[in-house]
Amino acid sequence: MTQLQQAGYAPVLLGGTAEDERNQRLHAATRARYPGTFPLEQFINLMHQMDGIVTQVTMAMHISIALAKPTILMNNIFNPYEFDLYGRGQLVQPDRECVCFYRGTCKLGTSCMEELPAEKVFQAVQKSVPLG
């Protein structure tokens, strides 16, 4: 988040009630804007106002693609060839292969997403959402 802010981006944290506590902690630590949680229609409207979306394989990914937004998709367990960002984004993955698949927790102790280099995400944002 800090790297994005230092480069001139203005990150906005979005999510539902399941992400609220984490988003509040991120907001407190980084001062990234966090407007709270909203009903689905308002959430979609907020996403529509963004220049680009960084997300994992979630409902936000589907909304972002439907809105034709540049999408930086952080993927770990899914076959990367299953996704089409329609030339409007980047797929980024951890450097190590994920072996946990559809489990609630990683059998190795730490989710492979924890090992996704922030630099990789930052470069994907710069490529797909250039500052203008």
N, CA, C and O atoms as CSV, one atom per row, in Angstrom:
chain,resi,resn,atom,element,x,y,z
A,1,MET,N,N,0.828,-1.186,0.000
A,1,MET,CA,C,0.000,0.000,0.000
A,1,MET,C,C,0.872,1.249,0.000
A,1,MET,O,O,0.627,2.189,-0.757
A,2,THR,N,N,1.882,1.250,0.848
A,2,THR,CA,C,2.759,2.406,0.967
A,2,THR,C,C,3.464,2.683,-0.353
A,2,THR,O,O,3.603,3.839,-0.753
A,3,GLN,N,N,3.905,1.640,-1.024
A,3,GLN,CA,C,4.590,1.813,-2.308
A,3,GLN,C,C,3.650,2.464,-3.326
A,3,GLN,O,O,4.072,3.332,-4.091
A,4,LEU,N,N,2.402,2.057,-3.340
A,4,LEU,CA,C,1.423,2.674,-4.231
A,4,LEU,C,C,1.246,4.152,-3.892
A,4,LEU,O,O,1.231,5.000,-4.784
A,5,GLN,N,N,1.111,4.456,-2.606
A,5,GLN,CA,C,0.920,5.839,-2.176
A,5,GLN,C,C,2.130,6.698,-2.533
A,5,GLN,O,O,1.974,7.824,-3.005
A,6,GLN,N,N,3.318,6.178,-2.313
A,6,GLN,CA,C,4.530,6.936,-2.628
A,6,GLN,C,C,4.660,7.200,-4.124
A,6,GLN,O,O,5.258,8.195,-4.534
A,7,ALA,N,N,4.100,6.307,-4.937
A,7,ALA,CA,C,4.160,6.487,-6.385
A,7,ALA,C,C,3.088,7.439,-6.905
A,7,ALA,O,O,3.106,7.801,-8.081
A,8,GLY,N,N,2.156,7.849,-6.046
A,8,GLY,CA,C,1.125,8.788,-6.466
A,8,GLY,C,C,-0.263,8.190,-6.604
A,8,GLY,O,O,-1.198,8.893,-6.986
A,9,TYR,N,N,-0.419,6.909,-6.301
A,9,TYR,CA,C,-1.743,6.288,-6.328
A,9,TYR,C,C,-2.474,6.609,-5.035
A,9,TYR,O,O,-1.847,6.900,-4.017
A,10,ALA,N,N,-3.799,6.554,-5.075
A,10,ALA,CA,C,-4.626,6.797,-3.888
A,10,ALA,C,C,-5.466,5.539,-3.631
A,10,ALA,O,O,-6.624,5.478,-4.045
A,11,PRO,N,N,-4.890,4.533,-2.951
A,11,PRO,CA,C,-5.619,3.285,-2.725
A,11,PRO,C,C,-6.885,3.497,-1.904
A,11,PRO,O,O,-6.919,4.289,-0.962
A,12,VAL,N,N,-7.914,2.770,-2.289
A,12,VAL,CA,C,-9.186,2.759,-1.571
A,12,VAL,C,C,-9.464,1.308,-1.208
A,12,VAL,O,O,-9.433,0.432,-2.073
A,13,LEU,N,N,-9.730,1.056,0.041
A,13,LEU,CA,C,-10.029,-0.299,0.506
A,13,LEU,C,C,-11.529,-0.544,0.402
A,13,LEU,O,O,-12.322,0.234,0.931
A,14,LEU,N,N,-11.918,-1.605,-0.267
A,14,LEU,CA,C,-13.321,-1.964,-0.389
A,14,LEU,C,C,-13.493,-3.411,0.050
A,14,LEU,O,O,-12.553,-4.202,-0.014
A,15,GLY,N,N,-14.665,-3.743,0.485
A,15,GLY,CA,C,-14.956,-5.112,0.882
A,15,GLY,C,C,-16.277,-5.178,1.606
A,15,GLY,O,O,-16.960,-4.173,1.806
A,16,GLY,N,N,-16.616,-6.386,1.990
A,16,GLY,CA,C,-17.853,-6.618,2.721
A,16,GLY,C,C,-17.593,-6.708,4.211
A,16,GLY,O,O,-16.511,-6.371,4.692
A,17,THR,N,N,-18.597,-7.165,4.929
A,17,THR,CA,C,-18.481,-7.243,6.381
A,17,THR,C,C,-17.376,-8.210,6.806
A,17,THR,O,O,-16.772,-8.016,7.861
A,18,ALA,N,N,-17.098,-9.241,6.013
A,18,ALA,CA,C,-16.037,-10.191,6.364
A,18,ALA,C,C,-14.657,-9.546,6.319
A,18,ALA,O,O,-13.740,-10.002,7.001
A,19,GLU,N,N,-14.502,-8.501,5.534
A,19,GLU,CA,C,-13.215,-7.807,5.403
A,19,GLU,C,C,-13.129,-6.534,6.237
A,19,GLU,O,O,-12.081,-5.888,6.271
A,20,ASP,N,N,-14.210,-6.166,6.907
A,20,ASP,CA,C,-14.276,-4.876,7.595
A,20,ASP,C,C,-13.167,-4.700,8.635
A,20,ASP,O,O,-12.489,-3.673,8.639
A,21,GLU,N,N,-12.976,-5.672,9.503
A,21,GLU,CA,C,-11.961,-5.538,10.551
A,21,GLU,C,C,-10.560,-5.395,9.951
A,21,GLU,O,O,-9.778,-4.549,10.387
A,22,ARG,N,N,-10.249,-6.214,8.961
A,22,ARG,CA,C,-8.928,-6.118,8.314
A,22,ARG,C,C,-8.769,-4.779,7.609
A,22,ARG,O,O,-7.707,-4.162,7.687
A,23,ASN,N,N,-9.805,-4.326,6.927
A,23,ASN,CA,C,-9.718,-3.035,6.233
A,23,ASN,C,C,-9.541,-1.883,7.216
A,23,ASN,O,O,-8.839,-0.916,6.920
A,24,GLN,N,N,-10.168,-1.980,8.375
A,24,GLN,CA,C,-9.976,-0.939,9.386
A,24,GLN,C,C,-8.526,-0.923,9.872
A,24,GLN,O,O,-7.948,0.146,10.066
A,25,ARG,N,N,-7.939,-2.105,10.070
A,25,ARG,CA,C,-6.529,-2.172,10.495
A,25,ARG,C,C,-5.616,-1.613,9.409
A,25,ARG,O,O,-4.676,-0.876,9.707
A,26,LEU,N,N,-5.889,-1.961,8.142
A,26,LEU,CA,C,-5.065,-1.443,7.037
A,26,LEU,C,C,-5.197,0.072,6.934
A,26,LEU,O,O,-4.210,0.772,6.708
A,27,HIS,N,N,-6.398,0.568,7.096
A,27,HIS,CA,C,-6.628,2.012,7.055
A,27,HIS,C,C,-5.829,2.703,8.161
A,27,HIS,O,O,-5.181,3.721,7.918
A,28,ALA,N,N,-5.878,2.155,9.364
A,28,ALA,CA,C,-5.158,2.758,10.491
A,28,ALA,C,C,-3.649,2.731,10.259
A,28,ALA,O,O,-2.945,3.669,10.631
A,29,ALA,N,N,-3.158,1.665,9.649
A,29,ALA,CA,C,-1.712,1.522,9.445
A,29,ALA,C,C,-1.193,2.336,8.264
A,29,ALA,O,O,-0.046,2.782,8.275
A,30,THR,N,N,-2.034,2.535,7.241
A,30,THR,CA,C,-1.543,3.151,5.999
A,30,THR,C,C,-2.226,4.464,5.646
A,30,THR,O,O,-1.735,5.212,4.801
A,31,ARG,N,N,-3.354,4.747,6.288
A,31,ARG,CA,C,-4.185,5.912,5.964
A,31,ARG,C,C,-4.805,5.798,4.568
A,31,ARG,O,O,-5.297,6.793,4.036
A,32,ALA,N,N,-4.790,4.612,3.969
A,32,ALA,CA,C,-5.524,4.414,2.718
A,32,ALA,C,C,-7.005,4.657,3.011
A,32,ALA,O,O,-7.481,4.342,4.101
A,33,ARG,N,N,-7.708,5.196,2.077
A,33,ARG,CA,C,-9.127,5.527,2.290
A,33,ARG,C,C,-9.933,4.246,2.472
A,33,ARG,O,O,-9.779,3.289,1.714
A,34,TYR,N,N,-10.781,4.240,3.471
A,34,TYR,CA,C,-11.695,3.126,3.706
A,34,TYR,C,C,-13.071,3.686,4.030
A,34,TYR,O,O,-13.304,4.149,5.146
A,35,PRO,N,N,-13.994,3.647,3.056
A,35,PRO,CA,C,-15.311,4.233,3.275
A,35,PRO,C,C,-16.280,3.336,4.045
A,35,PRO,O,O,-17.393,3.770,4.345
A,36,GLY,N,N,-15.899,2.105,4.374
A,36,GLY,CA,C,-16.782,1.202,5.117
A,36,GLY,C,C,-17.417,0.158,4.208
A,36,GLY,O,O,-16.959,-0.067,3.088
A,37,THR,N,N,-18.471,-0.473,4.700
A,37,THR,CA,C,-19.173,-1.497,3.918
A,37,THR,C,C,-20.492,-0.936,3.419
A,37,THR,O,O,-21.060,-0.012,4.001
A,38,PHE,N,N,-20.964,-1.522,2.319
A,38,PHE,CA,C,-22.147,-0.991,1.652
A,38,PHE,C,C,-22.989,-2.117,1.069
A,38,PHE,O,O,-22.481,-3.220,0.873
A,39,PRO,N,N,-24.258,-1.867,0.790
A,39,PRO,CA,C,-25.079,-2.831,0.052
A,39,PRO,C,C,-24.458,-3.058,-1.340
A,39,PRO,O,O,-23.715,-2.215,-1.842
A,40,LEU,N,N,-24.769,-4.183,-1.939
A,40,LEU,CA,C,-24.149,-4.582,-3.201
A,40,LEU,C,C,-24.226,-3.508,-4.279
A,40,LEU,O,O,-23.225,-3.244,-4.945
A,41,GLU,N,N,-25.373,-2.888,-4.467
A,41,GLU,CA,C,-25.514,-1.887,-5.532
A,41,GLU,C,C,-24.552,-0.723,-5.325
A,41,GLU,O,O,-23.958,-0.225,-6.281
A,42,GLN,N,N,-24.403,-0.295,-4.092
A,42,GLN,CA,C,-23.496,0.811,-3.786
A,42,GLN,C,C,-22.032,0.364,-3.922
A,42,GLN,O,O,-21.185,1.135,-4.373
A,43,PHE,N,N,-21.743,-0.877,-3.531
A,43,PHE,CA,C,-20.411,-1.443,-3.692
A,43,PHE,C,C,-20.016,-1.450,-5.169
A,43,PHE,O,O,-18.895,-1.075,-5.514
A,44,ILE,N,N,-20.925,-1.872,-6.032
A,44,ILE,CA,C,-20.657,-1.883,-7.472
A,44,ILE,C,C,-20.416,-0.466,-7.975
A,44,ILE,O,O,-19.517,-0.237,-8.784
A,45,ASN,N,N,-21.219,0.486,-7.499
A,45,ASN,CA,C,-21.040,1.878,-7.901
A,45,ASN,C,C,-19.671,2.399,-7.475
A,45,ASN,O,O,-19.016,3.102,-8.244
A,46,LEU,N,N,-19.230,2.066,-6.262
A,46,LEU,CA,C,-17.901,2.481,-5.806
A,46,LEU,C,C,-16.814,1.870,-6.684
A,46,LEU,O,O,-15.860,2.554,-7.056
A,47,MET,N,N,-16.949,0.601,-7.013
A,47,MET,CA,C,-15.964,-0.040,-7.884
A,47,MET,C,C,-15.928,0.638,-9.255
A,47,MET,O,O,-14.866,0.785,-9.860
A,48,HIS,N,N,-17.098,1.046,-9.733
A,48,HIS,CA,C,-17.172,1.719,-11.030
A,48,HIS,C,C,-16.387,3.030,-11.027
A,48,HIS,O,O,-15.915,3.470,-12.076
A,49,GLN,N,N,-16.244,3.650,-9.869
A,49,GLN,CA,C,-15.523,4.917,-9.760
A,49,GLN,C,C,-14.001,4.750,-9.680
A,49,GLN,O,O,-13.268,5.735,-9.768
A,50,MET,N,N,-13.529,3.534,-9.516
A,50,MET,CA,C,-12.093,3.270,-9.381
A,50,MET,C,C,-11.418,3.212,-10.750
A,50,MET,O,O,-12.033,2.818,-11.741
A,51,ASP,N,N,-10.149,3.608,-10.791
A,51,ASP,CA,C,-9.377,3.522,-12.034
A,51,ASP,C,C,-8.900,2.110,-12.302
A,51,ASP,O,O,-8.672,1.742,-13.455
A,52,GLY,N,N,-8.747,1.323,-11.271
A,52,GLY,CA,C,-8.317,-0.062,-11.392
A,52,GLY,C,C,-8.658,-0.786,-10.108
A,52,GLY,O,O,-8.894,-0.162,-9.074
A,53,ILE,N,N,-8.682,-2.108,-10.179
A,53,ILE,CA,C,-9.065,-2.928,-9.034
A,53,ILE,C,C,-7.989,-3.990,-8.802
A,53,ILE,O,O,-7.598,-4.699,-9.729
A,54,VAL,N,N,-7.519,-4.093,-7.566
A,54,VAL,CA,C,-6.622,-5.169,-7.150
A,54,VAL,C,C,-7.459,-6.095,-6.283
A,54,VAL,O,O,-8.017,-5.667,-5.272
A,55,THR,N,N,-7.548,-7.359,-6.672
A,55,THR,CA,C,-8.416,-8.285,-5.969
A,55,THR,C,C,-7.904,-9.706,-6.091
A,55,THR,O,O,-7.068,-10.009,-6.942
A,56,GLN,N,N,-8.417,-10.572,-5.231
A,56,GLN,CA,C,-8.204,-11.992,-5.397
A,56,GLN,C,C,-9.404,-12.536,-6.161
A,56,GLN,O,O,-10.247,-11.769,-6.627
A,57,VAL,N,N,-9.483,-13.843,-6.289
A,57,VAL,CA,C,-10.597,-14.470,-6.988
A,57,VAL,C,C,-11.812,-14.398,-6.066
A,57,VAL,O,O,-12.036,-15.276,-5.232
A,58,THR,N,N,-12.591,-13.327,-6.237
A,58,THR,CA,C,-13.740,-13.038,-5.381
A,58,THR,C,C,-14.847,-12.438,-6.237
A,58,THR,O,O,-14.702,-12.292,-7.451
A,59,MET,N,N,-15.941,-12.095,-5.595
A,59,MET,CA,C,-17.017,-11.401,-6.292
A,59,MET,C,C,-16.492,-10.099,-6.903
A,59,MET,O,O,-16.911,-9.715,-7.994
A,60,ALA,N,N,-15.583,-9.425,-6.209
A,60,ALA,CA,C,-15.028,-8.170,-6.732
A,60,ALA,C,C,-14.329,-8.391,-8.068
A,60,ALA,O,O,-14.371,-7.519,-8.937
A,61,MET,N,N,-13.689,-9.541,-8.243
A,61,MET,CA,C,-13.048,-9.844,-9.521
A,61,MET,C,C,-14.097,-9.870,-10.639
A,61,MET,O,O,-13.893,-9.283,-11.701
A,62,HIS,N,N,-15.205,-10.545,-10.397
A,62,HIS,CA,C,-16.258,-10.646,-11.411
A,62,HIS,C,C,-16.860,-9.273,-11.718
A,62,HIS,O,O,-17.115,-8.946,-12.877
A,63,ILE,N,N,-17.083,-8.481,-10.682
A,63,ILE,CA,C,-17.635,-7.136,-10.878
A,63,ILE,C,C,-16.648,-6.276,-11.658
A,63,ILE,O,O,-17.040,-5.568,-12.586
A,64,SER,N,N,-15.385,-6.333,-11.294
A,64,SER,CA,C,-14.356,-5.538,-11.968
A,64,SER,C,C,-14.287,-5.864,-13.455
A,64,SER,O,O,-14.219,-4.967,-14.296
A,65,ILE,N,N,-14.306,-7.145,-13.767
A,65,ILE,CA,C,-14.264,-7.568,-15.169
A,65,ILE,C,C,-15.525,-7.095,-15.892
A,65,ILE,O,O,-15.450,-6.606,-17.019
A,66,ALA,N,N,-16.686,-7.242,-15.242
A,66,ALA,CA,C,-17.945,-6.810,-15.857
A,66,ALA,C,C,-17.964,-5.303,-16.099
A,66,ALA,O,O,-18.557,-4.836,-17.072
A,67,LEU,N,N,-17.310,-4.537,-15.211
A,67,LEU,CA,C,-17.245,-3.085,-15.372
A,67,LEU,C,C,-16.147,-2.649,-16.345
A,67,LEU,O,O,-15.961,-1.456,-16.584
A,68,ALA,N,N,-15.423,-3.621,-16.902
A,68,ALA,CA,C,-14.322,-3.355,-17.841
A,68,ALA,C,C,-13.219,-2.521,-17.196
A,68,ALA,O,O,-12.615,-1.668,-17.845
A,69,LYS,N,N,-12.965,-2.774,-15.921
A,69,LYS,CA,C,-11.912,-2.071,-15.192
A,69,LYS,C,C,-10.588,-2.800,-15.350
A,69,LYS,O,O,-10.575,-4.027,-15.445
A,70,PRO,N,N,-9.475,-2.080,-15.381
A,70,PRO,CA,C,-8.185,-2.762,-15.282
A,70,PRO,C,C,-8.175,-3.550,-13.970
A,70,PRO,O,O,-8.416,-2.994,-12.899
A,71,THR,N,N,-7.895,-4.835,-14.070
A,71,THR,CA,C,-7.971,-5.725,-12.919
A,71,THR,C,C,-6.623,-6.383,-12.678
A,71,THR,O,O,-6.065,-7.022,-13.571
A,72,ILE,N,N,-6.110,-6.227,-11.486
A,72,ILE,CA,C,-4.899,-6.933,-11.073
A,72,ILE,C,C,-5.403,-8.075,-10.204
A,72,ILE,O,O,-5.855,-7.870,-9.078
A,73,LEU,N,N,-5.315,-9.274,-10.748
A,73,LEU,CA,C,-5.883,-10.454,-10.105
A,73,LEU,C,C,-4.795,-11.245,-9.398
A,73,LEU,O,O,-3.884,-11.777,-10.031
A,74,MET,N,N,-4.903,-11.314,-8.082
A,74,MET,CA,C,-3.962,-12.100,-7.280
A,74,MET,C,C,-4.539,-13.514,-7.171
A,74,MET,O,O,-5.565,-13.728,-6.525
A,75,ASN,N,N,-3.881,-14.456,-7.799
A,75,ASN,CA,C,-4.375,-15.820,-7.881
A,75,ASN,C,C,-3.415,-16.763,-7.182
A,75,ASN,O,O,-2.199,-16.585,-7.247
A,76,ASN,N,N,-3.964,-17.764,-6.514
A,76,ASN,CA,C,-3.078,-18.765,-5.931
A,76,ASN,C,C,-3.495,-20.185,-6.280
A,76,ASN,O,O,-2.667,-20.936,-6.794
A,77,ILE,N,N,-4.719,-20.588,-6.032
A,77,ILE,CA,C,-5.076,-21.992,-6.180
A,77,ILE,C,C,-5.731,-22.347,-7.506
A,77,ILE,O,O,-5.859,-23.527,-7.829
A,78,PHE,N,N,-6.139,-21.370,-8.266
A,78,PHE,CA,C,-6.865,-21.660,-9.491
A,78,PHE,C,C,-5.931,-21.719,-10.692
A,78,PHE,O,O,-4.882,-21.075,-10.709
A,79,ASN,N,N,-6.317,-22.485,-11.680
A,79,ASN,CA,C,-5.567,-22.574,-12.920
A,79,ASN,C,C,-5.573,-21.191,-13.574
A,79,ASN,O,O,-6.643,-20.672,-13.891
A,80,PRO,N,N,-4.409,-20.588,-13.780
A,80,PRO,CA,C,-4.377,-19.221,-14.329
A,80,PRO,C,C,-4.966,-19.121,-15.735
A,80,PRO,O,O,-5.322,-18.029,-16.178
A,81,TYR,N,N,-5.070,-20.227,-16.428
A,81,TYR,CA,C,-5.622,-20.206,-17.781
A,81,TYR,C,C,-7.149,-20.180,-17.785
A,81,TYR,O,O,-7.768,-20.116,-18.847
A,82,GLU,N,N,-7.757,-20.230,-16.596
A,82,GLU,CA,C,-9.212,-20.150,-16.482
A,82,GLU,C,C,-9.715,-18.709,-16.549
A,82,GLU,O,O,-10.920,-18.483,-16.665
A,83,PHE,N,N,-8.815,-17.737,-16.477
A,83,PHE,CA,C,-9.216,-16.340,-16.384
A,83,PHE,C,C,-8.931,-15.595,-17.678
A,83,PHE,O,O,-7.909,-15.811,-18.329
A,84,ASP,N,N,-9.851,-14.718,-18.033
A,84,ASP,CA,C,-9.646,-13.808,-19.153
A,84,ASP,C,C,-9.940,-12.407,-18.642
A,84,ASP,O,O,-11.078,-12.083,-18.301
A,85,LEU,N,N,-8.917,-11.592,-18.593
A,85,LEU,CA,C,-9.088,-10.208,-18.144
A,85,LEU,C,C,-9.329,-9.286,-19.336
A,85,LEU,O,O,-9.345,-8.064,-19.187
A,86,TYR,N,N,-9.516,-9.868,-20.508
A,86,TYR,CA,C,-9.864,-9.132,-21.715
A,86,TYR,C,C,-8.864,-8.038,-22.055
A,86,TYR,O,O,-9.238,-6.968,-22.536
A,87,GLY,N,N,-7.599,-8.314,-21.803
A,87,GLY,CA,C,-6.548,-7.357,-22.124
A,87,GLY,C,C,-6.516,-6.147,-21.216
A,87,GLY,O,O,-5.840,-5.163,-21.515
A,88,ARG,N,N,-7.245,-6.209,-20.102
A,88,ARG,CA,C,-7.339,-5.056,-19.190
A,88,ARG,C,C,-6.812,-5.410,-17.811
A,88,ARG,O,O,-7.492,-5.173,-16.812
A,89,GLY,N,N,-5.651,-5.953,-17.740
A,89,GLY,CA,C,-5.139,-6.236,-16.416
A,89,GLY,C,C,-4.024,-7.255,-16.420
A,89,GLY,O,O,-3.517,-7.663,-17.465
A,90,GLN,N,N,-3.660,-7.651,-15.214
A,90,GLN,CA,C,-2.546,-8.575,-15.022
A,90,GLN,C,C,-2.956,-9.621,-13.995
A,90,GLN,O,O,-3.692,-9.331,-13.053
A,91,LEU,N,N,-2.475,-10.826,-14.188
A,91,LEU,CA,C,-2.633,-11.878,-13.202
A,91,LEU,C,C,-1.296,-12.045,-12.502
A,91,LEU,O,O,-0.273,-12.242,-13.159
A,92,VAL,N,N,-1.289,-11.970,-11.180
A,92,VAL,CA,C,-0.058,-12.143,-10.416
A,92,VAL,C,C,-0.245,-13.303,-9.448
A,92,VAL,O,O,-1.328,-13.514,-8.901
A,93,GLN,N,N,0.837,-14.046,-9.252
A,93,GLN,CA,C,0.781,-15.224,-8.398
A,93,GLN,C,C,2.003,-15.269,-7.494
A,93,GLN,O,O,3.034,-14.671,-7.802
A,94,PRO,N,N,1.884,-15.982,-6.373
A,94,PRO,CA,C,3.059,-16.160,-5.511
A,94,PRO,C,C,4.159,-16.889,-6.284
A,94,PRO,O,O,3.895,-17.586,-7.264
A,95,ASP,N,N,5.379,-16.714,-5.826
A,95,ASP,CA,C,6.499,-17.372,-6.498
A,95,ASP,C,C,6.512,-18.876,-6.254
A,95,ASP,O,O,7.004,-19.638,-7.086
A,96,ARG,N,N,5.978,-19.302,-5.122
A,96,ARG,CA,C,5.914,-20.752,-4.870
A,96,ARG,C,C,4.517,-21.258,-5.196
A,96,ARG,O,O,3.532,-20.539,-5.028
A,97,GLU,N,N,4.439,-22.480,-5.655
A,97,GLU,CA,C,3.161,-23.085,-6.005
A,97,GLU,C,C,2.339,-23.345,-4.752
A,97,GLU,O,O,2.867,-23.795,-3.735
A,98,CYS,N,N,1.063,-23.061,-4.829
A,98,CYS,CA,C,0.171,-23.299,-3.711
A,98,CYS,C,C,-0.263,-24.766,-3.737
A,98,CYS,O,O,-0.615,-25.301,-4.789
A,99,VAL,N,N,-0.232,-25.403,-2.577
A,99,VAL,CA,C,-0.621,-26.813,-2.490
A,99,VAL,C,C,-1.821,-27.017,-1.566
A,99,VAL,O,O,-2.162,-28.153,-1.236
A,100,CYS,N,N,-2.458,-25.934,-1.150
A,100,CYS,CA,C,-3.549,-26.052,-0.176
A,100,CYS,C,C,-4.918,-26.164,-0.844
A,100,CYS,O,O,-5.852,-26.708,-0.255
A,101,PHE,N,N,-5.038,-25.672,-2.024
A,101,PHE,CA,C,-6.264,-25.731,-2.802
A,101,PHE,C,C,-7.472,-25.257,-2.026
A,101,PHE,O,O,-7.431,-24.147,-1.498
A,102,TYR,N,N,-8.521,-26.004,-1.923
A,102,TYR,CA,C,-9.789,-25.484,-1.427
A,102,TYR,C,C,-9.956,-25.636,0.080
A,102,TYR,O,O,-11.079,-25.756,0.568
A,103,ARG,N,N,-8.871,-25.632,0.806
A,103,ARG,CA,C,-8.914,-25.750,2.258
A,103,ARG,C,C,-9.102,-24.365,2.885
A,103,ARG,O,O,-8.728,-23.353,2.294
A,104,GLY,N,N,-9.682,-24.332,4.077
A,104,GLY,CA,C,-9.849,-23.070,4.803
A,104,GLY,C,C,-8.538,-22.515,5.316
A,104,GLY,O,O,-8.380,-21.302,5.449
A,105,THR,N,N,-7.593,-23.406,5.606
A,105,THR,CA,C,-6.268,-22.993,6.059
A,105,THR,C,C,-5.232,-23.804,5.295
A,105,THR,O,O,-5.513,-24.893,4.795
A,106,CYS,N,N,-4.040,-23.254,5.219
A,106,CYS,CA,C,-2.975,-23.923,4.476
A,106,CYS,C,C,-2.368,-25.032,5.325
A,106,CYS,O,O,-2.060,-24.821,6.498
A,107,LYS,N,N,-2.200,-26.192,4.747
A,107,LYS,CA,C,-1.617,-27.313,5.493
A,107,LYS,C,C,-0.131,-27.105,5.770
A,107,LYS,O,O,0.457,-27.833,6.570
A,108,LEU,N,N,0.485,-26.109,5.111
A,108,LEU,CA,C,1.888,-25.799,5.370
A,108,LEU,C,C,2.044,-24.723,6.446
A,108,LEU,O,O,3.163,-24.378,6.825
A,109,GLY,N,N,0.932,-24.201,6.930
A,109,GLY,CA,C,0.973,-23.212,7.999
A,109,GLY,C,C,0.788,-21.789,7.540
A,109,GLY,O,O,0.040,-21.039,8.168
A,110,THR,N,N,1.437,-21.391,6.473
A,110,THR,CA,C,1.347,-20.019,5.969
A,110,THR,C,C,0.808,-20.050,4.544
A,110,THR,O,O,1.320,-20.775,3.692
A,111,SER,N,N,-0.204,-19.275,4.301
A,111,SER,CA,C,-0.784,-19.210,2.956
A,111,SER,C,C,0.262,-18.729,1.955
A,111,SER,O,O,1.046,-17.824,2.240
A,112,CYS,N,N,0.258,-19.343,0.796
A,112,CYS,CA,C,1.203,-18.919,-0.241
A,112,CYS,C,C,0.972,-17.458,-0.647
A,112,CYS,O,O,1.887,-16.809,-1.154
A,113,MET,N,N,-0.241,-16.935,-0.430
A,113,MET,CA,C,-0.504,-15.534,-0.763
A,113,MET,C,C,0.315,-14.597,0.110
A,113,MET,O,O,0.582,-13.460,-0.282
A,114,GLU,N,N,0.716,-15.058,1.286
A,114,GLU,CA,C,1.579,-14.251,2.147
A,114,GLU,C,C,2.954,-14.066,1.505
A,114,GLU,O,O,3.702,-13.163,1.878
A,115,GLU,N,N,3.275,-14.908,0.559
A,115,GLU,CA,C,4.571,-14.847,-0.105
A,115,GLU,C,C,4.499,-14.201,-1.494
A,115,GLU,O,O,5.464,-14.241,-2.257
A,116,LEU,N,N,3.349,-13.610,-1.808
A,116,LEU,CA,C,3.237,-12.868,-3.067
A,116,LEU,C,C,3.974,-11.553,-2.883
A,116,LEU,O,O,3.561,-10.723,-2.072
A,117,PRO,N,N,5.071,-11.344,-3.628
A,117,PRO,CA,C,5.851,-10.117,-3.439
A,117,PRO,C,C,5.040,-8.858,-3.754
A,117,PRO,O,O,4.413,-8.758,-4.809
A,118,ALA,N,N,5.064,-7.906,-2.827
A,118,ALA,CA,C,4.367,-6.636,-3.045
A,118,ALA,C,C,4.867,-5.972,-4.325
A,118,ALA,O,O,4.092,-5.323,-5.028
A,119,GLU,N,N,6.142,-6.127,-4.630
A,119,GLU,CA,C,6.721,-5.530,-5.844
A,119,GLU,C,C,6.045,-6.069,-7.100
A,119,GLU,O,O,5.860,-5.334,-8.070
A,120,LYS,N,N,5.680,-7.336,-7.086
A,120,LYS,CA,C,5.011,-7.948,-8.236
A,120,LYS,C,C,3.633,-7.308,-8.455
A,120,LYS,O,O,3.242,-7.023,-9.586
A,121,VAL,N,N,2.916,-7.092,-7.366
A,121,VAL,CA,C,1.598,-6.454,-7.447
A,121,VAL,C,C,1.761,-5.001,-7.888
A,121,VAL,O,O,1.014,-4.521,-8.741
A,122,PHE,N,N,2.726,-4.309,-7.315
A,122,PHE,CA,C,2.978,-2.909,-7.660
A,122,PHE,C,C,3.287,-2.754,-9.149
A,122,PHE,O,O,2.745,-1.863,-9.804
A,123,GLN,N,N,4.142,-3.601,-9.680
A,123,GLN,CA,C,4.481,-3.535,-11.109
A,123,GLN,C,C,3.267,-3.798,-11.989
A,123,GLN,O,O,3.112,-3.180,-13.042
A,124,ALA,N,N,2.403,-4.722,-11.554
A,124,ALA,CA,C,1.179,-5.009,-12.321
A,124,ALA,C,C,0.243,-3.801,-12.301
A,124,ALA,O,O,-0.397,-3.495,-13.308
A,125,VAL,N,N,0.160,-3.113,-11.161
A,125,VAL,CA,C,-0.669,-1.910,-11.083
A,125,VAL,C,C,-0.100,-0.843,-12.025
A,125,VAL,O,O,-0.841,-0.228,-12.791
A,126,GLN,N,N,1.204,-0.631,-11.965
A,126,GLN,CA,C,1.816,0.386,-12.851
A,126,GLN,C,C,1.570,0.072,-14.322
A,126,GLN,O,O,1.339,0.983,-15.117
A,127,LYS,N,N,1.617,-1.172,-14.682
A,127,LYS,CA,C,1.428,-1.561,-16.087
A,127,LYS,C,C,-0.028,-1.395,-16.524
A,127,LYS,O,O,-0.293,-0.991,-17.656
A,128,SER,N,N,-0.971,-1.706,-15.629
A,128,SER,CA,C,-2.380,-1.697,-16.007
A,128,SER,C,C,-3.117,-0.406,-15.676
A,128,SER,O,O,-4.135,-0.097,-16.296
A,129,VAL,N,N,-2.610,0.350,-14.704
A,129,VAL,CA,C,-3.261,1.590,-14.272
A,129,VAL,C,C,-2.215,2.701,-14.229
A,129,VAL,O,O,-1.831,3.156,-13.152
A,130,PRO,N,N,-1.760,3.134,-15.395
A,130,PRO,CA,C,-0.730,4.192,-15.383
A,130,PRO,C,C,-1.285,5.497,-14.809
A,130,PRO,O,O,-2.448,5.846,-15.013
A,131,LEU,N,N,-0.429,6.191,-14.095
A,131,LEU,CA,C,-0.822,7.493,-13.561
A,131,LEU,C,C,-0.917,8.494,-14.704
A,131,LEU,O,O,-0.077,8.500,-15.604
A,132,GLY,N,N,-1.923,9.326,-14.667
A,132,GLY,CA,C,-2.078,10.267,-15.767
A,132,GLY,C,C,-2.265,11.596,-15.277
A,132,GLY,O,O,-2.414,12.530,-16.066
